[in-house]
Amino acid sequence: MAFLRTRDYSLADTYSSADLARLTGLSRGRISQLRADTGPDTLPEPDAEASTPARPLWRGDTVARWCARTGRRLPPRTASWLLPGPDGPHLRRDGHTTLQLRQEDLPDHPDLQRPPIDVHVTRYTTHGVYEPHVWVATVLVPGHTNTLLGWPHAWPHGNPLRNLVHEILTDIDTDPDPSVAGGLLGTLVLLPTLAEPQYTSLFWEVRLLDLYTADADDHADEDLQRRLRRLRPNDAELSDLVRALGHRLPWWPPGCATPSLAASWSPDGPHTPEHVPPPLASAQAFLRRCHRAAADLDSTLRASVRELGNSLWHSAISGWTRGGFPDHAALPENCDATIWQTAVEFNLEPAPAINGDFWDGLEWVMEHAPSQRLAADALRYFGDPSSAGTVVVDTTLLPQPIKAALTENVSTDTPAGLNGSYRAQRVLDALDAHPHAAAGTFLGTWPAPAGPPWCAVSPEPQLTALHVPRTMPAPGPPTGTPLEAVLLRTAAHGAHSSAPAIGFVVTDQDQVMLLPGMGRAAELAAAVEHVVWHPGEQTLVVGLMPSANERLIAAVEALVETGPRTTPWEQLTAVVGPHPNDVYCRYCRRGQPDENS
């Protein structure tokens, strides 16, 4: 048992009746009486593995708990200083602080640089000057306990855990009483915390680490992670700790161990319900922004824009409402309520009723939102219903008539920076992120028959940023029938480490369109399949599954890697083949009645 051991001295593993008599000063006859007694001093049943009726044996921790419960004093060098009772007095809270653990600057190894880790530490002491301490540590969000234990080296004292130990031992007298065996300074208790909700309870492990005088040495090289206890303490051990601390352990719902909440938490005290769990703060802000933006709109569009916020809020609170599954705000099933207490409670406002057209609202926000923050959040949460993303194209590499479409047919009536469309801002941002874009960028539109027409153009070199639509019109008037295709890799920009490939399609009516997809060859091949199998259908905001047609993927990859060239559309689509016999295709079934209805 972790709380009953020190480095050099510990209770014996097992005790016989004669051992108990020597330990407590009682006669062996009195020991026998206490075994048969039914009062509060009753000796527990023998529970050691080698115990027999003829020679009863007790485990050491069982004996220690019995002695503590009945007031029988144990020798100081074998008693647990954490065990509650006459031989293990209750500890008292002796202050708390929030520590920020920082790495040293690593200019030569930027990939090892990590954000600081904030840890809230509460110290518990006994009345004796040299009695060991208990430190209860809570890793605060946005990190969590695993970040303290699993991050790489290159920290001032080796790793984050050793940094924490160094900080908490800075002001501790490292010259303990000689009666405290092995120079024991105390025990560090790491409470489990998570940054985000998870659908597992396997993370709920309290981690324990005994600290000694040698750990306060700046040059100590012992591996604390190796000494850190790997197995979860059992409920009996945690109950001992709870009785010694004088209160139950705080259980922090995921994402809720914030600096303010951790600093204001008080053990077993009344908790004022918080209105919104910290992980839901961004969803609530989005809800309020949608409602404010909708206030000045007409009734139909107002309901649709409000619906965006309502939809996100309804989804966000599903795991935080009382009785929900999973219920993130309630103690997990494997948490004993006599050991754990919920550190923070919530009083969530109900989700508003859903009564608007979600997609109309999202389309309006992408083009007309009065707040760029609102539009950016909507894109992050839901995606753009008309744009699969933005790309940058070097127009000097394009064959005619595509080059003409992007250089001669672009309207430049709208100066950059004077348009409120978030889609317009996205193409400006894409071009601005390109390392070779020159000054003088202007915002424009090109006559694309589908998708957002916004584009941004840099004159020298001739770079154009544009949206990849989610729809390519079906063959027929007024766009015409696909005649030629040009597949190419776009110019890398921003977060794109490998620039995505796209596909232009030229029709017999001289219209230039884009395939409704972008990415690697498998994604672009899926866009070709989609146009052939589902003409005119809009792809979902989650995109298309990569193609499984190896011949088509190989053909697309060859065209992309050999540079922009014109290819007959029939030649490219000849290897597409018939649609798989899949009754679950969402595009084939769209608009058809449900057979089970």
C-alpha positions as CSV (number, residue, x, y, z in Angstrom):
1,M,0.0,0.0,0.0
2,A,1.5,3.3,-1.0
3,F,0.5,5.2,2.1
4,L,2.0,2.6,4.5
5,R,5.5,2.5,3.2
6,T,8.6,4.6,3.4
7,R,11.8,4.0,1.5
8,D,13.7,2.2,4.3
9,Y,11.0,1.1,6.8
10,S,7.6,-0.4,6.4
11,L,5.0,-2.4,8.2
12,A,5.5,-6.1,7.9
13,D,3.6,-7.9,5.1
14,T,1.9,-10.2,7.5
15,Y,1.3,-10.4,11.2
16,S,0.6,-13.5,13.4
17,S,-1.1,-13.3,16.8
18,A,2.3,-13.2,18.5
19,D,3.4,-10.3,16.2
20,L,0.2,-8.4,17.1
21,A,0.9,-8.9,20.8
22,R,4.4,-7.5,20.4
23,L,3.2,-4.7,18.2
24,T,0.4,-3.5,20.5
25,G,1.6,-4.7,23.9
26,L,-1.6,-6.8,24.4
27,S,-1.4,-10.3,25.6
28,R,-2.1,-13.2,23.2
29,G,-5.1,-14.1,25.2
30,R,-6.5,-10.6,24.7
31,I,-5.8,-10.9,21.0
32,S,-7.9,-14.0,20.9
33,Q,-10.7,-12.3,22.8
34,L,-10.7,-9.4,20.3
35,R,-11.1,-11.9,17.4
36,A,-14.3,-13.2,19.0
37,D,-15.6,-9.8,20.2
38,T,-18.4,-8.1,18.4
39,G,-17.7,-4.6,19.6
40,P,-16.0,-1.6,18.0
41,D,-12.6,-3.0,18.8
42,T,-13.2,-6.3,17.0
43,L,-10.1,-7.6,15.3
44,P,-10.8,-8.2,11.5
45,E,-10.8,-11.7,10.1
46,P,-7.4,-13.0,9.1
47,D,-6.8,-12.0,5.4
48,A,-3.2,-12.9,4.6
49,E,-2.7,-15.4,1.8
50,A,-0.9,-17.9,4.0
51,S,-3.4,-17.7,6.9
52,T,-4.8,-21.0,8.2
53,P,-7.3,-21.8,11.1
54,A,-4.4,-23.1,13.1
55,R,-2.2,-20.1,12.4
56,P,-4.2,-17.0,11.6
57,L,-2.3,-14.2,9.7
58,W,-3.2,-10.6,9.0
59,R,-2.0,-8.3,6.2
60,G,0.0,-5.3,7.3
61,D,-2.3,-2.7,6.0
62,T,-5.3,-4.5,7.7
63,V,-3.4,-4.3,11.0
64,A,-2.6,-0.6,10.5
65,R,-6.2,0.3,9.8
66,W,-7.4,-1.6,12.9
67,C,-4.8,0.1,15.1
68,A,-5.8,3.5,13.8
69,R,-9.5,2.8,14.2
70,T,-9.2,1.5,17.7
71,G,-6.6,4.1,18.9
72,R,-3.7,1.6,19.4
73,R,-0.4,3.4,18.8
74,L,2.0,2.0,16.3
75,P,5.8,2.4,16.4
76,P,6.6,5.8,14.7
77,R,8.9,4.3,12.1
78,T,6.3,1.8,10.9
79,A,3.1,3.8,11.2
80,S,1.6,5.4,8.2
81,W,1.8,9.2,8.6
82,L,-1.2,9.5,6.3
83,L,-3.4,7.0,8.0
84,P,-6.2,8.8,9.9
85,G,-6.6,8.2,13.6
86,P,-4.3,8.5,16.7
87,D,-1.3,7.4,14.7
88,G,-2.0,9.4,11.6
89,P,-3.6,12.8,12.4
90,H,-5.8,14.6,9.9
91,L,-3.8,16.9,7.7
92,R,-4.7,20.6,7.3
93,R,-4.8,22.7,4.2
94,D,-1.7,24.9,4.3
95,G,-2.2,27.1,1.3
96,H,-2.5,26.7,-2.5
97,T,-0.9,28.2,-5.6
98,T,-0.9,27.9,-9.4
99,L,2.5,27.0,-10.9
100,Q,3.4,27.6,-14.5
101,L,5.9,25.1,-15.9
102,R,7.8,26.5,-18.8
103,Q,10.4,25.0,-21.1
104,E,13.7,26.7,-21.8
105,D,13.9,28.5,-25.2
106,L,14.8,25.9,-27.8
107,P,15.8,27.9,-31.0
108,D,17.6,24.9,-32.4
109,H,14.7,22.5,-31.7
110,P,11.5,24.3,-32.3
111,D,9.6,21.1,-32.8
112,L,10.2,20.3,-29.2
113,Q,8.9,23.6,-27.9
114,R,5.6,23.3,-26.1
115,P,3.2,25.7,-24.4
116,P,3.5,26.2,-20.6
117,I,1.7,23.7,-18.3
118,D,-0.3,25.3,-15.5
119,V,-0.7,23.2,-12.3
120,H,-2.8,24.1,-9.3
121,V,-1.1,22.7,-6.1
122,T,-2.7,22.5,-2.7
123,R,-0.4,21.6,0.2
124,Y,-1.5,19.7,3.3
125,T,0.7,19.5,6.4
126,T,0.5,18.1,9.9
127,H,1.2,20.0,13.1
128,G,4.8,18.7,13.5
129,V,7.6,20.7,12.1
130,Y,9.2,17.9,10.2
131,E,6.1,15.8,9.4
132,P,5.8,14.8,5.8
133,H,3.5,16.8,3.5
134,V,0.9,15.9,0.9
135,W,0.6,17.9,-2.3
136,V,-2.6,17.5,-4.4
137,A,-1.8,18.7,-7.9
138,T,-4.4,19.5,-10.6
139,V,-3.2,20.0,-14.2
140,L,-5.3,22.9,-15.6
141,V,-6.8,23.2,-19.1
142,P,-6.0,23.5,-21.9
143,G,-3.5,20.8,-20.8
144,H,-4.4,17.7,-18.8
145,T,-2.6,15.1,-16.6
146,N,-1.1,13.2,-19.5
147,T,0.7,16.3,-20.8
148,L,2.5,16.5,-17.5
149,L,3.6,12.9,-17.7
150,G,4.2,12.4,-21.5
151,W,5.9,15.4,-22.9
152,P,9.5,15.2,-24.3
153,H,12.7,16.2,-22.6
154,A,14.5,19.6,-23.0
155,W,12.9,21.1,-19.9
156,P,14.9,23.1,-17.3
157,H,14.9,20.2,-14.9
158,G,14.6,17.3,-17.4
159,N,10.8,17.0,-18.0
160,P,7.6,18.6,-16.8
161,L,7.1,16.2,-13.8
162,R,10.6,17.0,-12.5
163,N,9.9,20.7,-13.0
164,L,6.8,20.4,-10.9
165,V,8.7,18.5,-8.2
166,H,11.4,21.1,-8.2
167,E,8.9,23.9,-7.8
168,I,6.9,22.4,-4.9
169,L,10.1,21.4,-3.0
170,T,11.7,24.9,-3.4
171,D,10.4,26.2,0.0
172,I,10.3,22.9,1.9
173,D,12.8,22.2,4.7
174,T,14.7,19.2,3.3
175,D,16.2,18.3,6.7
176,P,13.4,16.1,8.1
177,D,13.3,14.7,11.6
178,P,15.6,11.7,12.0
179,S,12.6,9.7,13.1
180,V,11.1,10.1,9.6
181,A,12.5,7.1,7.8
182,G,14.4,7.5,4.6
183,G,14.3,11.3,4.4
184,L,10.6,11.2,3.3
185,L,9.3,14.7,2.5
186,G,5.8,13.7,1.5
187,T,3.6,12.4,-1.2
188,L,2.5,14.0,-4.5
189,V,-1.0,13.2,-5.5
190,L,-1.8,13.9,-9.2
191,L,-5.5,14.2,-9.7
192,P,-6.8,13.1,-13.2
193,T,-7.9,15.9,-15.5
194,L,-8.9,16.0,-19.1
195,A,-9.0,18.8,-21.6
196,E,-12.0,17.5,-23.6
197,P,-14.8,14.9,-23.0
198,Q,-13.9,11.3,-23.8
199,Y,-16.1,8.3,-24.0
200,T,-14.0,6.2,-21.7
201,S,-13.4,6.0,-18.0
202,L,-9.9,4.3,-18.3
203,F,-8.2,7.6,-17.6
204,W,-9.5,7.9,-14.0
205,E,-6.3,7.0,-12.3
206,V,-4.9,8.9,-9.3
207,R,-1.1,8.9,-9.6
208,L,1.0,8.8,-6.5
209,L,4.7,9.7,-6.0
210,D,6.6,9.7,-2.8
211,L,9.2,12.5,-2.6
212,Y,12.5,12.4,-0.6
213,T,15.2,14.8,0.3
214,A,17.3,13.7,-2.7
215,D,14.5,14.9,-5.0
216,A,15.1,18.5,-3.9
217,D,18.7,18.4,-5.4
218,D,19.0,20.3,-8.6
219,H,21.2,17.6,-10.0
220,A,19.1,14.6,-9.0
221,D,18.9,12.3,-12.0
222,E,16.5,9.6,-10.7
223,D,13.7,9.0,-13.1
224,L,10.5,10.2,-11.3
225,Q,8.3,8.7,-14.0
226,R,9.8,5.3,-13.2
227,R,9.0,5.8,-9.5
228,L,5.5,7.1,-10.2
229,R,3.0,4.5,-9.2
230,R,1.5,2.8,-12.2
231,L,-1.5,1.0,-10.7
232,R,-4.6,2.8,-9.6
233,P,-4.9,3.0,-5.8
234,N,-7.7,0.8,-4.6
235,D,-10.8,2.3,-2.8
236,A,-9.4,1.5,0.6
237,E,-6.3,3.5,0.0
238,L,-8.2,6.4,-1.4
239,S,-10.5,6.3,1.6
240,D,-7.5,6.6,3.8
241,L,-6.3,9.6,1.9
242,V,-9.8,11.2,2.0
243,R,-10.0,10.7,5.8
244,A,-6.5,12.1,6.2
245,L,-7.2,15.2,4.1
246,G,-10.5,15.7,5.8
247,H,-12.5,16.0,2.6
248,R,-13.4,14.1,-0.6
249,L,-11.3,14.5,-3.7
250,P,-12.5,16.9,-6.3
251,W,-13.5,15.3,-9.6
252,W,-13.2,17.8,-12.5
253,P,-15.5,17.4,-15.4
254,P,-13.5,17.4,-18.7
255,G,-12.3,20.9,-19.7
256,C,-13.5,22.4,-16.4
257,A,-10.2,22.5,-14.3
258,T,-9.6,26.2,-15.2
259,P,-7.4,28.4,-13.1
260,S,-10.3,30.4,-11.7
261,L,-12.4,27.5,-10.8
262,A,-9.5,25.5,-9.3
263,A,-8.4,28.4,-7.2
264,S,-11.9,29.1,-5.9
265,W,-12.8,25.5,-5.1
266,S,-13.4,24.7,-1.5
267,P,-13.7,21.2,-0.1
268,D,-17.2,20.0,0.7
269,G,-18.4,23.5,0.7
270,P,-21.5,24.9,-1.1
271,H,-21.0,25.3,-4.8
272,T,-22.6,28.1,-6.8
273,P,-23.8,26.6,-10.0
274,E,-21.9,27.8,-13.1
275,H,-24.1,28.7,-16.0
276,V,-21.9,27.3,-18.8
277,P,-19.2,24.7,-18.6
278,P,-15.9,26.1,-20.0
279,P,-15.9,23.7,-23.0
280,L,-19.2,25.2,-24.1
281,A,-18.2,28.8,-23.9
282,S,-17.4,29.1,-27.6
283,A,-20.7,27.4,-28.5
284,Q,-22.6,29.9,-26.3
285,A,-20.7,32.8,-27.9
286,F,-21.7,31.5,-31.3
287,L,-25.3,31.2,-30.3
288,R,-25.4,34.8,-29.1
289,R,-23.7,36.1,-32.2
290,C,-26.2,34.3,-34.4
291,H,-29.1,35.8,-32.5
292,R,-27.7,39.3,-32.6
293,A,-27.0,39.1,-36.3
294,A,-30.5,37.7,-37.0
295,A,-32.2,40.6,-35.1
296,D,-32.2,42.9,-38.1
297,L,-33.3,40.4,-40.7
298,D,-36.7,39.6,-42.0
299,S,-38.7,36.9,-40.3
300,T,-37.8,33.9,-42.6
301,L,-34.1,34.7,-42.8
302,R,-34.1,35.6,-39.1
303,A,-35.3,32.1,-38.2
304,S,-32.7,30.5,-40.4
305,V,-29.7,32.4,-39.0
306,R,-30.9,31.8,-35.4
307,E,-31.2,28.2,-36.3
308,L,-27.4,28.0,-36.9
309,G,-26.7,29.0,-33.2
310,N,-29.6,26.9,-31.9
311,S,-28.3,23.8,-33.8
312,L,-24.7,24.1,-32.4
313,W,-25.9,24.8,-28.9
314,H,-28.3,21.9,-29.0
315,S,-25.5,19.6,-30.1
316,A,-23.0,21.0,-27.6
317,I,-25.1,20.6,-24.5
318,S,-26.3,17.1,-25.2
319,G,-23.6,15.6,-23.1
320,W,-23.9,18.2,-20.3
321,T,-27.6,18.1,-19.4
322,R,-28.7,16.1,-16.4
323,G,-29.3,12.5,-17.3
324,G,-27.7,12.9,-20.8
325,F,-25.6,10.1,-22.2
326,P,-22.8,10.4,-21.7
327,D,-23.3,12.8,-18.8
328,H,-20.0,14.8,-18.7
329,A,-21.0,16.7,-15.6
330,A,-21.8,13.7,-13.4
331,L,-19.4,11.4,-11.6
332,P,-18.4,8.4,-13.7
333,E,-19.9,5.1,-12.7
334,N,-16.6,3.9,-11.3
335,C,-16.2,6.9,-9.0
336,D,-17.2,6.2,-5.3
337,A,-19.2,9.2,-4.1
338,T,-17.7,8.7,-0.6
339,I,-14.3,9.4,-2.2
340,W,-15.0,11.8,-5.0
341,Q,-17.1,14.9,-5.3
342,T,-18.0,16.9,-8.4
343,A,-15.9,20.0,-8.2
344,V,-18.2,22.2,-10.2
345,E,-21.9,22.2,-11.0
346,F,-23.8,23.7,-13.9
347,N,-27.2,25.3,-14.5
348,L,-27.6,25.1,-18.3
349,E,-30.2,27.0,-20.1
350,P,-32.3,24.8,-22.4
351,A,-31.7,24.5,-26.1
352,P,-33.9,26.8,-28.1
353,A,-36.5,25.2,-30.4
354,I,-35.3,24.4,-34.0
355,N,-37.6,26.1,-36.6
356,G,-35.5,27.6,-39.3
357,D,-33.8,26.5,-42.6
358,F,-30.3,25.7,-41.5
359,W,-28.7,25.8,-44.9
360,D,-30.2,29.1,-45.9
361,G,-28.8,30.6,-42.7
362,L,-25.4,29.2,-43.3
363,E,-25.3,30.5,-46.9
364,W,-26.3,34.0,-45.7
365,V,-23.5,34.0,-43.0
366,M,-20.8,33.0,-45.5
367,E,-21.7,35.9,-47.7
368,H,-23.3,38.6,-45.6
369,A,-22.4,38.1,-41.9
370,P,-21.8,41.4,-40.2
371,S,-19.0,39.8,-38.1
372,Q,-16.0,38.0,-39.6
373,R,-15.7,36.1,-36.3
374,L,-19.3,34.8,-36.8
375,A,-18.5,33.6,-40.3
376,A,-15.2,32.1,-39.3
377,D,-16.8,30.1,-36.5
378,A,-19.6,29.0,-38.8
379,L,-17.1,27.7,-41.3
380,R,-15.2,25.9,-38.5
381,Y,-18.3,24.3,-37.1
382,F,-20.3,23.5,-40.2
383,G,-18.2,24.1,-43.3
384,D,-19.2,26.1,-46.4
385,P,-22.2,24.6,-48.2
386,S,-20.9,26.0,-51.6
387,S,-17.1,26.0,-51.2
388,A,-14.9,23.0,-50.7
389,G,-11.9,25.2,-50.0
390,T,-9.6,27.8,-51.5
391,V,-6.6,27.2,-53.8
392,V,-4.0,29.4,-55.5
393,V,-3.3,28.8,-59.2
394,D,-0.4,30.0,-61.3
395,T,-2.2,31.2,-64.4
396,T,0.9,31.3,-66.5
397,L,0.9,27.5,-66.5
398,L,-2.7,27.1,-67.7
399,P,-3.6,26.3,-71.3
400,Q,-6.2,28.3,-73.2
401,P,-9.1,29.0,-72.8
402,I,-8.8,28.4,-69.0
403,K,-6.0,31.0,-68.8
404,A,-8.2,33.5,-70.5
405,A,-11.1,32.8,-68.1
406,L,-8.9,33.6,-65.1
407,T,-7.0,36.6,-66.6
408,E,-9.3,38.3,-69.2
409,N,-12.8,37.5,-67.8
410,V,-12.2,38.5,-64.2
411,S,-14.2,41.6,-63.0
412,T,-12.2,43.9,-60.8
413,D,-14.9,46.3,-59.7
414,T,-14.6,45.5,-56.0
415,P,-11.4,46.9,-54.3
416,A,-9.8,44.5,-51.8
417,G,-10.9,45.1,-48.2
418,L,-14.2,46.9,-49.0
419,N,-16.3,43.8,-49.2
420,G,-18.0,42.2,-46.3
421,S,-18.2,38.7,-47.7
422,Y,-16.3,36.2,-45.7
423,R,-15.8,34.1,-48.9
424,A,-14.2,37.2,-50.5
425,Q,-11.9,37.5,-47.4
426,R,-10.9,33.9,-47.6
427,V,-9.5,34.2,-51.2
428,L,-7.6,37.3,-50.2
429,D,-6.2,35.5,-47.2
430,A,-5.2,32.5,-49.4
431,L,-3.3,34.8,-51.8
432,D,-1.8,36.8,-49.0
433,A,-0.4,33.6,-47.4
434,H,1.5,32.7,-50.6
435,P,5.2,33.6,-50.3
436,H,5.5,34.9,-53.9
437,A,2.3,37.1,-54.0
438,A,3.3,40.7,-54.8
439,A,1.8,43.9,-53.7
440,G,-1.2,45.2,-55.6
441,T,-3.5,42.2,-55.0
442,F,-7.1,43.0,-56.0
443,L,-10.4,41.3,-55.3
444,G,-12.4,40.2,-58.2
445,T,-15.0,37.7,-59.5
446,W,-14.9,35.3,-62.4
447,P,-18.0,34.0,-64.3
448,A,-18.0,30.6,-62.7
449,P,-21.3,28.8,-63.4
450,A,-21.3,27.2,-59.9
451,G,-19.9,28.0,-56.5
452,P,-18.7,31.3,-55.0
453,P,-17.3,33.5,-57.9
454,W,-14.9,35.4,-55.6
455,C,-11.2,35.4,-56.6
456,A,-8.1,37.4,-55.6
457,V,-5.5,38.2,-58.2
458,S,-1.8,39.1,-57.9
459,P,-0.5,40.7,-61.0
460,E,3.2,39.8,-60.7
461,P,3.5,36.8,-60.8
462,Q,0.1,36.0,-62.2
463,L,-1.4,34.1,-59.2
464,T,-5.2,33.7,-58.7
465,A,-6.9,32.5,-55.5
466,L,-10.3,31.0,-56.0
467,H,-13.0,28.8,-54.4
468,V,-13.4,25.1,-55.4
469,P,-17.2,24.6,-55.6
470,R,-19.2,21.7,-54.3
471,T,-21.3,21.5,-57.4
472,M,-20.6,21.2,-61.2
473,P,-23.8,21.9,-63.3
474,A,-25.3,18.9,-65.1
475,P,-24.7,18.8,-68.9
476,G,-27.1,20.9,-70.9
477,P,-28.1,24.5,-71.4
478,P,-26.8,27.0,-70.5
479,T,-23.4,25.6,-69.5
480,G,-23.1,22.9,-72.1
481,T,-21.6,19.5,-72.2
482,P,-18.1,18.7,-70.8
483,L,-15.6,18.5,-73.6
484,E,-12.0,18.8,-72.1
485,A,-10.4,18.6,-68.7
486,V,-7.2,20.1,-67.3
487,L,-5.9,18.5,-64.0
488,L,-3.1,20.3,-62.2
489,R,-1.5,20.8,-58.8
490,T,-2.1,24.2,-57.3
491,A,0.5,26.5,-55.8
492,A,1.2,25.8,-52.1
493,H,0.0,28.4,-49.7
494,G,-0.7,28.8,-46.0
495,A,-1.1,25.5,-44.1
496,H,-0.9,23.4,-47.3
497,S,2.4,21.5,-47.1
498,S,1.6,19.7,-50.3
499,A,-0.6,21.8,-52.6
500,P,-3.9,20.1,-53.5
501,A,-4.8,19.1,-57.0
502,I,-7.9,20.5,-58.8
503,G,-9.6,19.9,-62.1
504,F,-10.9,22.5,-64.7
505,V,-13.6,21.4,-67.2
506,V,-14.2,23.2,-70.5
507,T,-17.6,22.7,-72.2
508,D,-18.8,22.9,-75.8
509,Q,-20.3,26.3,-74.9
510,D,-16.9,27.6,-73.9
511,Q,-17.8,27.6,-70.2
512,V,-15.0,26.9,-67.7
513,M,-16.0,25.0,-64.5
514,L,-14.2,23.3,-61.6
515,L,-14.6,19.8,-60.5
516,P,-16.4,19.6,-57.1
517,G,-13.4,18.3,-55.1
518,M,-9.7,18.9,-54.4
519,G,-6.8,17.1,-52.8
520,R,-4.8,14.0,-53.7
521,A,-5.4,11.9,-56.8
522,A,-7.9,9.7,-55.0
523,E,-10.0,12.7,-53.9
524,L,-9.9,14.3,-57.4
525,A,-10.8,10.9,-58.9
526,A,-13.8,10.8,-56.6
527,A,-14.9,14.2,-57.9
528,V,-14.7,12.9,-61.5
529,E,-16.9,9.9,-60.4
530,H,-19.4,12.2,-58.7
531,V,-19.8,14.4,-61.8
532,V,-20.4,11.3,-64.0
533,W,-22.7,9.4,-61.6
534,H,-24.5,12.3,-60.0
535,P,-24.6,15.2,-62.5
536,G,-25.6,18.5,-60.9
537,E,-25.7,17.1,-57.4
538,Q,-24.0,19.1,-54.6
539,T,-21.4,17.3,-52.5
540,L,-21.9,17.1,-48.8
541,V,-19.9,19.5,-46.6
542,V,-18.0,16.5,-45.3
543,G,-16.7,16.0,-48.8
544,L,-16.5,12.8,-50.9
545,M,-14.9,9.5,-49.9
546,P,-11.7,8.8,-51.8
547,S,-12.2,6.8,-55.0
548,A,-11.4,3.1,-54.9
549,N,-11.0,2.9,-58.7
550,E,-7.2,2.2,-59.0
551,R,-7.2,2.7,-62.8
552,L,-8.9,6.1,-62.5
553,I,-6.6,7.2,-59.7
554,A,-3.5,6.2,-61.7
555,A,-4.8,8.2,-64.7
556,V,-5.6,11.2,-62.6
557,E,-2.2,11.1,-60.8
558,A,-0.4,10.8,-64.2
559,L,-2.2,13.9,-65.5
560,V,-1.5,15.9,-62.3
561,E,2.2,15.0,-62.1
562,T,3.0,15.6,-65.8
563,G,1.8,19.2,-65.7
564,P,-1.2,21.0,-67.0
565,R,-2.4,19.7,-70.3
566,T,-5.7,19.4,-72.1
567,T,-7.3,15.9,-72.0
568,P,-10.5,14.8,-73.7
569,W,-13.3,14.4,-71.1
570,E,-14.4,11.1,-72.6
571,Q,-10.9,9.7,-72.3
572,L,-10.8,10.6,-68.6
573,T,-14.3,9.3,-67.8
574,A,-14.0,6.1,-69.8
575,V,-12.4,4.4,-66.9
576,V,-15.0,5.6,-64.4
577,G,-17.4,2.7,-65.2
578,P,-21.0,2.2,-64.0
579,H,-22.1,3.2,-60.5
580,P,-21.5,0.5,-57.9
581,N,-24.7,-1.4,-57.0
582,D,-25.0,0.5,-53.7
583,V,-28.5,1.2,-52.4
584,Y,-27.0,3.3,-49.6
585,C,-25.5,6.0,-51.9
586,R,-26.8,9.3,-50.4
587,Y,-26.8,11.1,-53.7
588,C,-28.7,8.4,-55.6
589,R,-31.3,8.2,-52.8
590,R,-31.7,11.9,-52.3
591,G,-35.2,13.0,-53.0
592,Q,-36.5,9.5,-53.3
593,P,-39.2,8.2,-50.9
594,D,-38.1,6.0,-48.0
595,E,-39.1,2.4,-48.8
596,N,-39.8,1.8,-45.1
597,S,-42.1,4.8,-44.7
